[in-house]
């Protein structure tokens, strides 16, 4: 969220985590980076976190979590992503990427890029139509 706020100074940014302490630390880090006032941080389970659905649709979604939660979230992420939205999924082991990719392809996302680094994968996808 902090990187997005710095890269796109006019964008509305939402940061979501299920861990309250992560939200506290993220707010502190956002303030230290002078973007705290521009990011809405919410504690909750992804798309179901308070206020997230109300802010949809999104043109960019970034999720850095484990493979299993990403697979489970695929239908919900499809619902809040606008057509043509970019989706960046990271926090995946290279061996887990095919299963995550299959879940998102089934929801209408197409692979744009698969980056691998030191055993980890990042998938960049685009929501079709």
Protein Blocks (a to p, Z undefined) as FASTA:
>chain_A
ZZmmmmmmmbccddddfbfklmmmmmmmmmmnopmmmpccdedehjlpghklmmpccfbd
cddddfklmmmmmmmmmmmpcghiacddehiafklmmmmmmmmmmnopacfbdcdeehia
cdddddeZZ
